[in-house]
Amino acid sequence: MFAKTISELRKTRTKMTQTDMAKFLGIAKTTYASYEQGKRMPDIDIQKKIADYYNVSLDYLHGRLEDEKYFKLNNNEKKDIALQADKLLEGIETGDSLNFYGEPATEEQKERIRVALRTAMEMNKEEAKKKFTRKDYRN
């Protein structure tokens, strides 16, 4: 799994050749090629250097985790969701329908609802990104 993963990462995330990657790692091209062919396993320091270069975990390099970074929300998406949640809450408030046991919601209760809405909306957005992002745009 390691060999396949580093080969795919090099080919899909960079324009580097095996020679370029070997120079970056400070090893011979034949040594790096043997990593991609699965004939040799790099020591832990080289593995860490590879993981850091591609911004992935060692678990990902070894096939233990799915690379989830492509669907994580960025700050702009989180801000947009927060605005949407505020608008939704504002709509509820102006319709006089935000009551608990016949009493208007307190500011503390409204804030809890706001946090819950944002969290749910962020989770839904991540799920949609994970489901609908084309594979060639994921990293």
C-alpha positions as CSV (number, residue, x, y, z in Angstrom):
1,M,0.0,0.0,0.0
2,F,2.8,2.4,0.9
3,A,4.5,2.0,-2.6
4,K,1.2,2.6,-4.4
5,T,0.3,5.6,-2.3
6,I,3.6,7.5,-2.7
7,S,3.6,6.8,-6.4
8,E,0.1,8.2,-6.8
9,L,0.8,11.2,-4.6
10,R,3.9,12.1,-6.7
11,K,2.0,11.7,-9.9
12,T,-1.2,13.5,-8.9
13,R,0.0,16.2,-6.6
14,T,3.3,17.3,-8.1
15,K,5.1,17.4,-11.4
16,M,8.1,15.8,-9.8
17,T,9.9,12.9,-11.3
18,Q,11.4,10.1,-9.2
19,T,14.7,11.8,-9.6
20,D,13.3,15.1,-8.3
21,M,11.8,13.3,-5.3
22,A,15.0,11.5,-4.6
23,K,17.0,14.8,-4.6
24,F,14.4,16.3,-2.3
25,L,14.8,13.4,0.1
26,G,18.6,13.3,-0.2
27,I,18.7,9.7,-1.5
28,A,19.7,8.0,-4.7
29,K,17.1,7.8,-7.5
30,T,17.3,4.0,-7.5
31,T,16.5,4.0,-3.8
32,Y,13.4,6.1,-4.2
33,A,12.3,4.0,-7.2
34,S,12.6,0.9,-5.1
35,Y,10.2,2.5,-2.5
36,E,7.6,3.1,-5.3
37,Q,8.1,-0.4,-6.6
38,G,7.6,-1.9,-3.1
39,K,11.0,-3.5,-3.0
40,R,12.3,-1.4,-0.1
41,M,10.7,0.5,2.8
42,P,12.2,3.9,3.8
43,D,13.3,4.5,7.4
44,I,10.9,6.5,9.6
45,D,12.7,9.8,9.0
46,I,12.3,9.5,5.2
47,Q,8.6,8.4,5.7
48,K,8.0,11.5,7.8
49,K,9.7,13.7,5.2
50,I,7.4,12.3,2.5
51,A,4.3,12.7,4.6
52,D,5.2,16.3,5.5
53,Y,5.9,17.1,1.8
54,Y,2.4,15.9,0.8
55,N,0.8,17.2,4.0
56,V,-0.6,13.8,4.9
57,S,-0.2,11.5,7.9
58,L,1.9,8.4,8.1
59,D,-1.3,6.5,8.6
60,Y,-2.5,7.7,5.2
61,L,0.8,6.8,3.5
62,H,0.4,3.2,4.9
63,G,-3.3,3.0,3.8
64,R,-4.8,3.2,7.2
65,L,-6.7,6.5,6.7
66,E,-8.7,8.1,3.9
67,D,-7.2,11.5,3.1
68,E,-10.0,13.8,4.3
69,K,-8.5,17.2,3.7
70,Y,-10.2,17.9,0.5
71,F,-13.7,18.0,2.0
72,K,-12.8,19.9,5.3
73,L,-14.4,23.3,5.4
74,N,-12.2,26.3,5.0
75,N,-12.8,29.5,7.0
76,N,-14.8,31.2,4.2
77,E,-17.2,28.3,4.0
78,K,-17.6,28.3,7.8
79,K,-18.3,32.1,7.8
80,D,-20.8,31.6,5.0
81,I,-22.6,28.9,7.0
82,A,-22.6,31.1,10.1
83,L,-24.2,33.9,8.1
84,Q,-26.8,31.5,6.8
85,A,-27.5,30.2,10.3
86,D,-27.9,33.7,11.5
87,K,-30.4,34.5,8.7
88,L,-32.3,31.4,9.5
89,L,-32.5,32.3,13.1
90,E,-33.5,35.9,12.3
91,G,-36.3,34.5,10.2
92,I,-37.5,32.4,13.0
93,E,-37.3,35.3,15.4
94,T,-39.2,37.7,13.2
95,G,-42.0,35.2,12.8
96,D,-42.5,35.0,16.5
97,S,-42.1,31.3,16.3
98,L,-39.1,30.8,18.5
99,N,-40.7,30.0,21.8
100,F,-40.1,27.5,24.5
101,Y,-43.1,26.4,26.4
102,G,-45.0,29.5,25.3
103,E,-42.2,31.9,26.4
104,P,-39.9,33.7,24.0
105,A,-36.4,32.2,23.7
106,T,-33.7,33.8,25.9
107,E,-30.5,35.0,24.3
108,E,-28.7,32.0,25.8
109,Q,-31.2,29.6,24.2
110,K,-30.9,31.4,20.8
111,E,-27.1,31.1,21.0
112,R,-27.4,27.4,21.6
113,I,-29.7,27.1,18.6
114,R,-27.2,29.2,16.5
115,V,-24.3,26.9,17.5
116,A,-26.4,23.8,16.7
117,L,-27.5,25.2,13.3
118,R,-23.9,26.1,12.4
119,T,-22.6,22.7,13.4
120,A,-25.3,20.8,11.5
121,M,-24.8,23.0,8.4
122,E,-21.0,22.5,8.5
123,M,-21.5,18.7,8.8
124,N,-23.9,18.8,5.8
125,K,-21.5,20.9,3.7
126,E,-18.6,18.5,4.5
127,E,-20.8,15.5,3.6
128,A,-21.8,17.1,0.3
129,K,-18.2,18.0,-0.6
130,K,-17.1,14.4,0.2
131,K,-19.9,13.0,-1.9
132,F,-19.9,15.3,-4.9
133,T,-16.3,16.5,-5.3
134,R,-14.7,14.9,-8.4
135,K,-11.8,12.7,-7.6
136,D,-9.3,14.7,-9.6
137,Y,-10.2,17.8,-7.5
138,R,-10.0,16.2,-4.1
139,N,-6.4,17.1,-3.3
